[in-house]
Amino acid sequence: MSKRIAVYRKEHFNAAHRLHNPDLSDAENAALFGKCNYVNYHGHNYELIVKVIGEIDPVSGYVIDLKVLSDLIKNKVLERFDHKNLNLDTQEFKNLNPTAENIAVVIYDLLRSELDVRYDLQIRLYETERNFVEYPC
């Protein structure tokens, strides 16, 4: 019987964004997104938790070397999004509304493409202390 275990890496980044759907009128956007539709953007201190599930390697005793995972998150996520305006400064959100849900899926895709298929991956993203999303769920 295999013994699968989850390991976690917590990181954070700061980013600005504006929630806006160009297919809606200004009034419809304001009604749908409220203050998050502010024309001059607003920011969050995002907390990111990356969960990797796999079997313990008999040689190292690790599921995954957390330094390797940390470097991967830094290179693929933090350098790309930290202290950026997600709408203006990133390719990922040029045409994708940067909701917490969409940000989590984008982060998942960025990391998933770099991880061995033997690992399961889950992203938890806190937009605020009380509001967070998980993907996949």
N, C-alpha and C positions, 0 to 999 in steps of 0.2 A: 504494500500500500504506500502510495506516495504521500509525502508530508509537505503540503503547500502552506506557505506562510506569507503574510503581508508585511512589507516594509514601507515606511513613509518618509518623505522628505518635505519639509515645510520651507517655503520661501515667501518673499513678498516683493511687490513692485508698486510703484505709484504711476498712475496714468490719468489723463483727461479724456473725456469723450462727450459726445452729444448723441442722444437717442433721437433719431429722425428718420422718417420714411418719406423719400422724395415723391412717392406716388400719392401722398396725402396732402391736403391743404395745410397751411400754417395753423389754422384753427383746429383741424383734426389732429395734427401732431401735438399741439399744446394740450388738447383734451386727453390724448392717449398717454403721453409721456410726462406731462406736468413739468416740474422743475428740471427734469432730466433732458428736456428739449431746449434748454436755455441756449440761445444763439451763440453765446461766447464760451460755451462748453463748461464743464465742471469736472472735478477730479475725485478719485478714490484711492485709498491705500489698500490695495488688493492683497489678500493673503491666499497663497496657493499651496495646496497640499496634494502631492503626487503620491499615489499608492501603486506599488508594484507587487504583484503576487506571483510567486513561483516556488519551485522546490529548492531546498537548501543544497548548495553545492558541497559534496563530500570533501573536497580538497580545501576550499577556502572557509567553509562554514557560513558563507553569505548566500542570500538569494541573489543580490546584486550588490556590487561595491557601491556604497552610498556616496563616496567621493566621485565615482564615475557618473552616478545619477545626478549629483549636484552640479557637476560640470556640464552635463547635457542640458539641464534646466537653464543654467546660466547662459550657455551658448545659443540655445534655441528659443528661449522665452524671454529671460530678463534683459538680455542685450537688445532684443527686438522691441520690447514693450515698455520697459522701465523709463519713467520720466519722458514719455511720449504722449502726443495727442493721437489717440488711436485712429480717429477719423482722418487726420491730415498727414500723419507721419508714417503710417504703416500700409503696406500693400494689402494685407489681409482684410482690412476694414475700409478700403476705398469704396467698395460696393456692398458691404455687409454691415448691417446695423450692429454696433459693438455693445450689445446687451451682455449681461453676465453669462447667459446661456451660450451665445455665440462665441464669446471669448473662451469659455471652457472647451467647446468643441474644437476651436482652432488650436488651442494648446494641446489637447489630446492628439490631434492629427500631426502636429509638429513633433511631438515626442514619440508617438506610436511608430512613425516611419523610421526612427532611429533605434528602437528597441527590438531585441530578438523576439520572434513570434512565440517563444516558450513562456513569455511573461504576459500576464494580464495587467492591464493598466486602468486606473481610474483617476479622474481629476476632480478635486473639490476646490471651488473658487469662492472665497468670501469677498463680496463687494463691500459689505459693511459688517459690523460685528453680528448683526442679526439676519442678514440676507446672504444666502449662499446657494450655489448650485453644484450638482454632481453629474459627471458624465464619464462613461455610461452609468446608468442606474439600474 
